[in-house]
Amino acid sequence: MRHVPGRPHLVVVLALDTAIAFEIGLPHRFLRAGALEPDRPGPGTEPVPPYDVRLVTLDDGPVTTSAGYAVLPTHPNTELARADTVVVPGINSDIVETGVLPDELRRLAATARPEARWLSICTGAFVLAALGKLDGREATTHWCHVDAFRRHFPQVRLNPDVLYVDHGDVLTSAGNAAGIDLLLHVLRSDLGTEAANRVARGAVVAPWRAGGQAQFIDRPVPDESEAGTGATRAWVLEHLGEPIGLSDMARHAGTSVRTFTRRFREETGETAGTWLARARVDRARHLLETTDLPVDRVAAAAGFGTGASLRQHLSAAVGVSPLAYRRTYRSDSA
């Protein structure tokens, strides 16, 4: 997170006309959640929250949302020039139909600092693409707007089969609830898994759906004649320190490996191997943040076996070594 000591990370939500009502409030709910621990204050000082979330509009007036009611900005749109992160919720306006931005929106976007991070939810990706922020990059948006997006922005490598895409400075997500996944991903990246998990618990949502997971799953509920994989997934999470493989999961579910593999993909949108590796990394991150266990013991508890294996998987997932991760995200660090 681009953090300046002594002040919160400024998040500006740019609500445009016809903004998706559900999505406008997501940054406030997840980045201003009470479960987030502020920086430890010094003597006689007030806590500094990690984020300051502000809502602006194009002309500083109210916008009519997709639900038909109006929303007022909390701050003038000049705040966008100060933003550390800009969030563009989805829209149902002519921008989606034409791929063209009004001049006043281009002028306002141009006031943002070059180092500002941009996030889009749902069709907010049309705005980022029209601004040129996605040229030559992979991005995603709601699956039902794929044809229009590709028609307007052939220079963008659209991937409609994922929940979100993170380039560090620009992040895009699929529709509606995928915005929650994106914001929890931002929390994990900025503050660590413990903070993200606390916020997810408070909001009663799943703490992690991988960005590469499918946007929609053909058959999320198994047939009555078939057993689902949910009980097996819960069992795996309770035994991550053990050398569990695909055959062990299939045996627990009482099916063949082939049947288990098919059902797992149908229910979760990802392969069992991908899910298991991610679960192990998530457990290791949690232990690095919340305990003083040596790296080798963290590796064993997460099921990686050796510190070298943990280093390889953690580096692939978040780009840092276990010790560097611990120094960055320890919840009790000053």
C-alpha positions in Angstrom: 0.0 0.0 0.0 1.2 3.4 -0.9 1.2 4.6 2.7 2.3 8.0 4.1 3.1 7.9 7.8 0.7 10.0 9.8 -2.1 10.0 7.4 -4.5 7.4 6.0 -4.4 6.0 2.5 -6.9 8.2 0.6 -9.4 6.2 -1.4 -11.7 8.2 -3.7 -14.8 6.5 -5.1 -15.9 8.1 -8.3 -19.6 7.6 -8.7 -20.9 8.3 -12.2 -24.5 8.7 -13.3 -26.3 5.3 -13.3 -23.7 3.8 -11.0 -24.6 0.4 -9.7 -26.1 1.1 -6.3 -24.7 -2.1 -4.6 -21.2 -1.3 -5.8 -21.0 2.3 -4.7 -21.0 1.3 -1.0 -18.5 -1.5 -1.2 -15.3 0.5 -0.7 -16.8 2.2 2.4 -18.0 -1.1 3.8 -14.8 -3.1 3.3 -12.1 -0.4 3.6 -13.6 1.5 6.5 -14.8 -1.6 8.4 -14.4 -1.4 12.2 -12.5 -4.7 12.2 -9.6 -2.9 10.6 -6.9 -2.1 13.2 -5.6 1.4 12.9 -1.9 2.2 13.2 -0.8 2.2 16.8 -1.0 5.8 18.1 1.7 7.5 20.1 1.0 9.0 23.5 -1.7 11.5 23.4 -2.5 11.0 19.7 -5.6 9.7 17.9 -5.4 6.4 16.0 -4.7 6.8 12.2 -7.0 4.5 10.3 -5.5 2.6 7.3 -7.9 4.2 4.8 -9.9 7.3 4.4 -12.7 6.6 1.9 -14.4 9.6 0.2 -17.2 9.6 -2.4 -17.1 12.2 -5.3 -19.2 12.8 -8.4 -18.4 14.3 -11.8 -20.0 17.7 -11.1 -20.2 17.6 -7.3 -24.0 17.1 -7.5 -26.1 14.0 -6.8 -26.0 11.0 -9.2 -28.9 8.7 -9.9 -28.0 5.1 -9.2 -29.1 2.0 -11.0 -31.7 1.5 -8.3 -33.3 4.9 -9.1 -32.4 6.8 -6.0 -29.9 9.6 -5.8 -26.6 9.6 -4.0 -24.8 12.7 -2.8 -21.1 13.0 -2.7 -19.3 13.3 0.6 -16.5 15.5 -0.8 -15.8 17.8 -3.8 -14.3 16.1 -6.9 -11.0 18.0 -6.3 -10.2 15.1 -3.9 -9.5 12.9 -6.9 -6.3 14.9 -7.4 -5.1 13.8 -3.9 -6.2 10.2 -4.2 -3.9 7.3 -3.5 -6.5 4.9 -4.9 -9.4 5.7 -7.2 -12.3 3.3 -7.4 -14.8 3.3 -10.3 -18.0 1.3 -9.6 -20.0 -0.2 -12.4 -22.3 1.9 -14.6 -25.3 1.4 -16.9 -24.7 4.5 -19.0 -23.9 5.3 -22.6 -20.3 4.8 -21.8 -21.0 1.0 -21.9 -22.9 1.4 -25.2 -20.4 3.6 -27.0 -17.1 3.2 -25.2 -16.7 7.0 -25.3 -16.1 9.2 -22.2 -17.5 12.7 -21.8 -14.8 15.4 -21.9 -15.4 16.5 -18.4 -14.7 13.0 -17.1 -11.5 12.8 -19.0 -10.5 16.2 -17.6 -11.3 15.1 -14.0 -9.4 11.8 -14.4 -6.4 13.7 -15.7 -6.1 15.5 -12.4 -5.2 12.2 -10.6 -1.6 11.7 -9.6 0.5 9.5 -11.9 1.2 7.1 -9.0 -2.5 6.7 -8.0 -3.8 3.1 -8.0 -7.0 2.6 -10.1 -9.7 0.0 -9.3 -12.8 -0.8 -11.3 -15.8 -2.9 -10.3 -18.0 -4.5 -13.0 -18.5 -2.1 -16.0 -16.3 0.5 -14.3 -13.6 -1.3 -16.5 -15.1 0.5 -19.5 -14.0 3.8 -17.9 -10.5 2.6 -17.2 -10.2 1.1 -20.8 -11.4 4.4 -22.3 -8.8 6.3 -20.3 -6.1 4.0 -21.8 -5.1 2.5 -18.5 -5.7 -1.1 -19.8 -4.0 -0.9 -23.2 -2.1 -4.1 -23.9 -3.0 -5.5 -20.5 -5.3 -8.3 -19.3 -8.5 -7.1 -17.7 -11.9 -8.3 -16.8 -15.5 -7.0 -16.5 -18.9 -8.5 -16.1 -19.3 -11.5 -18.4 -22.5 -10.3 -20.0 -20.8 -7.2 -21.3 -17.9 -9.1 -23.0 -19.0 -8.4 -26.6 -19.4 -4.7 -26.1 -16.1 -4.4 -24.3 -14.2 -6.3 -27.0 -15.8 -4.2 -29.7 -14.9 -0.9 -28.1 -11.4 -1.9 -26.7 -9.7 -4.5 -28.9 -6.4 -3.3 -27.6 -7.2 -4.8 -24.1 -6.7 -8.5 -23.4 -10.1 -9.2 -21.9 -10.4 -12.3 -19.8 -14.1 -12.8 -18.9 -13.4 -16.1 -17.0 -11.8 -14.6 -13.8 -13.1 -12.6 -10.8 -10.4 -10.0 -10.9 -7.0 -9.0 -12.4 -4.3 -7.2 -10.5 -1.5 -5.3 -12.2 -0.5 -3.4 -9.0 -1.4 0.0 -10.3 -4.6 -1.0 -12.1 -7.0 -3.6 -10.9 -10.3 -4.7 -12.6 -13.0 -7.0 -11.3 -16.0 -8.8 -12.7 -19.6 -7.9 -11.8 -21.2 -7.0 -8.5 -20.0 -9.5 -5.8 -16.6 -9.8 -7.5 -16.1 -6.3 -6.2 -16.0 -7.7 -2.7 -13.4 -10.3 -3.8 -11.3 -7.5 -5.3 -11.5 -5.3 -2.2 -10.6 -8.2 0.1 -7.7 -8.9 -2.2 -6.6 -5.3 -1.8 -6.9 -5.6 1.9 -4.7 -8.8 1.9 -2.1 -7.1 -0.3 -2.1 -3.9 1.7 -2.5 -5.1 5.3 -2.2 -8.9 5.3 -4.5 -11.9 5.5 -5.4 -11.4 9.2 -7.0 -7.9 8.5 -8.8 -9.2 5.4 -10.1 -12.2 7.2 -11.5 -10.1 10.1 -13.3 -7.8 7.7 -14.7 -10.7 5.8 -16.0 -12.3 9.0 -17.6 -9.0 10.0 -19.3 -8.8 6.6 -20.3 -12.5 6.7 -18.6 -13.2 3.3 -16.1 -15.7 2.1 -12.6 -14.4 3.0 -11.0 -15.6 -0.2 -12.1 -16.4 -3.7 -9.1 -16.5 -6.0 -8.9 -14.0 -8.8 -8.5 -16.8 -11.3 -11.7 -18.5 -10.3 -14.5 -18.6 -12.9 -17.1 -15.8 -12.8 -19.9 -18.2 -12.9 -20.1 -21.9 -12.4 -22.3 -24.2 -14.5 -23.6 -26.2 -11.6 -22.9 -24.7 -8.1 -25.3 -27.2 -6.4 -24.7 -30.9 -6.8 -27.5 -33.2 -8.0 -29.4 -34.8 -5.2 -27.9 -38.2 -6.1 -24.4 -36.8 -5.8 -22.4 -35.8 -2.7 -20.7 -32.4 -2.8 -17.1 -31.6 -2.1 -17.8 -29.1 0.7 -17.3 -31.6 3.6 -14.0 -32.7 2.0 -12.8 -29.1 1.6 -13.5 -28.5 5.3 -11.6 -31.6 6.2 -8.6 -30.6 4.2 -8.5 -27.2 5.9 -8.4 -29.0 9.3 -5.5 -31.2 8.1 -3.4 -28.9 6.0 -0.2 -29.9 7.9 -0.6 -33.5 6.5 0.6 -34.6 3.1 -2.9 -34.5 1.5 -3.2 -35.1 -2.3 -5.9 -35.5 -4.8 -6.4 -39.2 -4.2 -6.8 -38.5 -0.4 -9.5 -35.9 -1.1 -11.3 -38.3 -3.5 -11.1 -41.1 -0.9 -12.5 -38.8 1.8 -15.4 -37.8 -0.5 -16.0 -41.5 -1.4 -15.6 -41.0 -5.1 -13.1 -41.8 -7.8 -10.4 -39.2 -8.5 -12.0 -38.5 -11.9 -15.5 -37.9 -10.4 -14.1 -35.8 -7.5 -12.1 -33.7 -9.9 -15.1 -33.0 -12.1 -17.4 -32.2 -9.1 -14.8 -30.0 -7.5 -14.4 -27.9 -10.6 -18.2 -27.6 -11.0 -18.7 -26.5 -7.5 -15.8 -24.1 -7.0 -14.7 -23.0 -10.5 -11.1 -24.1 -10.0 -9.1 -27.3 -9.8 -8.6 -29.1 -6.5 -4.8 -28.7 -6.9 -5.0 -25.0 -7.4 -7.4 -24.7 -4.4 -5.2 -26.8 -2.2 -2.0 -24.8 -3.0 -3.8 -21.5 -2.3 -5.2 -22.8 1.0 -1.7 -23.8 2.1 -0.3 -20.4 1.1 -3.1 -18.7 3.0 -2.4 -20.8 6.1 1.3 -20.0 5.9 0.6 -16.2 5.5 -1.7 -16.3 8.6 1.0 -18.1 10.7 3.7 -15.7 9.5 1.5 -12.7 10.5 0.3 -14.0 13.9 3.1 -16.3 15.3 6.8 -16.3 15.9 7.1 -19.9 14.5 10.3 -20.5 12.5 9.9 -20.7 8.8 10.4 -24.4 8.7 7.7 -25.0 11.3 5.3 -22.7 9.4 6.1 -24.7 6.2 5.3 -27.9 8.0 2.1 -26.6 9.5 0.9 -25.4 6.1 1.7 -28.7 4.5 4.7 -27.5 2.4 7.1 -29.8 4.1 10.2 -27.7 3.8 11.1 -24.0 4.1 12.4 -24.1 0.5 9.0 -25.2 -0.8 7.2 -22.5 1.2 9.6 -19.9 -0.1 8.9 -21.0 -3.6 5.1 -21.0 -3.3 4.9 -17.7 -1.3 7.2 -15.9 -3.7 5.0 -17.1 -6.6 1.9 -15.9 -4.8 2.9 -12.5 -3.3 6.4 -11.9 -4.6 8.3 -11.9 -1.3 10.1 -14.4 1.0 8.6 -15.6 4.2 10.8 -13.4 6.4 10.1 -10.4 4.3 6.4 -11.1 4.4 6.5 -11.4 8.2 8.4 -8.1 8.6 5.8 -6.4 6.4 2.6 -7.8 7.8 3.2 -8.7 11.4 0.0 -7.5 13.2 1.9 -6.5 16.3 4.5 -4.5 14.4 5.0 -0.8 15.4 
